[in-house]
């Protein structure tokens, strides 16, 4: 999530509407993203945003450690 927010367009002269259109999301969704309201985004939506920003997405999953296993 932090990486997606860090790579949001910051260009001078680009409006919030233009930034949202570039990412194929609405302005309220862009604001939620900038405010780090991650609970409003599904995992696939965050991956799609990362790809639109030119990022490579890697995921890793592990089993939760339980004592006695």
C-alpha positions in Angstrom: 0.0 0.0 0.0 2.8 2.4 0.9 4.5 1.8 -2.4 1.3 2.4 -4.4 0.8 5.8 -2.6 4.4 6.7 -3.0 4.2 6.2 -6.8 1.0 8.2 -7.3 1.5 10.9 -9.9 2.5 14.2 -8.4 2.9 16.2 -11.6 2.5 19.9 -11.7 -0.5 21.0 -13.6 -2.2 17.6 -13.3 -5.6 17.9 -11.7 -6.9 15.4 -9.2 -9.5 14.5 -11.8 -6.7 13.8 -14.3 -4.8 11.6 -11.8 -8.0 9.7 -11.0 -8.7 9.2 -14.7 -5.2 8.0 -15.3 -5.6 5.3 -12.7 -9.2 4.5 -13.8 -10.7 5.3 -10.5 -13.0 8.1 -9.1 -11.7 11.2 -7.3 -13.2 9.9 -3.9 -11.3 6.6 -4.4 -8.1 8.6 -5.1 -8.6 10.6 -2.0 -9.1 7.4 0.0 -5.9 6.0 -1.4 -3.9 9.1 -0.6 -5.4 9.0 3.0 -4.2 5.3 3.3 -7.7 4.0 3.9 -6.7 0.5 2.8 -9.9 -1.1 4.2 -11.8 0.5 1.3 -9.8 -1.4 -1.3 -9.8 -5.1 -2.2 -6.5 -6.8 -2.8 -7.2 -7.1 -6.5 -8.0 -3.4 -6.7 -4.6 -2.5 -5.1 -2.8 -4.9 -7.5 -4.5 -3.3 -10.5 -3.5 0.1 -9.3 0.1 -1.0 -8.8 0.2 -2.4 -12.3 -1.3 0.8 -13.8 1.5 2.7 -12.0 4.1 0.4 -13.7 5.0 -1.5 -10.5 5.8 -5.2 -10.3 3.7 -7.0 -7.7 5.0 -9.9 -5.7 3.2 -11.7 -3.0 4.2 -14.2 -0.4 2.0 -16.2 1.9 2.9 -18.2 4.9 1.1 -20.4 7.4 0.5 -18.7 10.8 2.9 -20.1 13.4 1.2 -22.0 16.2 3.0 -23.2 19.3 3.3 -27.0 19.4 3.3 -27.6 15.7 
